Amino acid sequence: MNRTYALVLVAVAGCSSLVDDPCFDGYHMYSGVCTPDLRIHAADMPDAQMMMSDATVIVPPDGLPTTPPPVCALPTTRCGDACVLTDSDPQNCGHCGRECASGICTTGVCVGDVVGHIIVIGHDYAASDPAMDRVIGNAVRIGALAPSPSSGVHIGFLPATLDGGVAAAARGLAQVGLPAVSSQLATIDHNSIDELDAVVIEPLVGDGAAAEQAGVNAASALDAFLVAGHSVVVLETTGGVGYRFLHGAGLVDLTPPVDVSSMVVTVSAPADAVASGVVSTYLAKPGSVGYPAAAHAVVVDSAGDVVVIHATY
């Protein structure tokens, strides 16, 4: 006898990618696997007013288990049917499915592999100074495997509300004698970014659910791009929802940013490649934000909010 099981998932703004997701409550679909959802949800989201009033009823196909799979205890992560340590598992290094060619995984990075770079910059570049320009210049430059004055750094910009990042990246690269070869992206897919060194997501504002879905749609292409050793740079502005894009793409989980406009900020990791040549301290222009309690800090404000983040993939 066929049985039909109804699973009700209440979609909230902070977890909009779970709508129509055939996983049990508390899980989300990642690479075809129901994975425990440990990410930030609606209570912390500024656009929580987008919470849906009606539940979506999903009828799973016959044969779906009647009980959810076990939740993996931290610090392990569920990959398929196993709980693994992504910091050291060479079959799931850093994230599920990333296999180390060397067979060695240390702190979530494959030994011997080229690493990709995820840089979050809390400046919208509507206005900037040389220090801010150097930050974005460094961020795109480290995604070029062999940058030179003849080849330049090839950057694709996903246009959004503000577009000052194009000029700022060119000025930042000029500080180290490299030209910027910039293009606009209508969308992010494998073909559109295949020949680039860096992808820059310009500041996103407004619909956080749409930003998160854009991240979901771009996740596969960005995964391959980062595995190849390139840079994904996300710019943020006051009231921005770029952090929702990062969440949807599975790159970095961040709390909503706070306004740090016109504050003096400090380079906290001077040895980091993104901080190379950046003076400390410098003035964060209006439209700048910081992320409370974020990891991988490069630049921070006086309260410890992280203005620039550099994580490897």
Secondary structure, 3 states (H helix, E strand, C coil): CCCCCCEEECCCHHHHHHCCCCCCCCEEEECCEEEECCCCCHHHCCCHHHCCCCCEEECCCCCCCCCCCCCCCCCCEEECCEEECCCCCCCCCCCCCCCCCCCCEECCEECCCCCCEEEEECCCCCCCCHHHHHHHHHHHHCCCCCCCCCCCEEEEEECCCCCHHHHHHHHHHHCCCCCEEEEECCCCCHHHHCCCCEEEECCCECCHHHHHHHHHHHHHHHHHHHHCCCEEEEECCCCECHHHHHHHHCCCCCCCCEECCCCEEEECCCCCHHHCCCCCCEECCCCCEEECCCCCEEEECCCCCEEEEEEEC
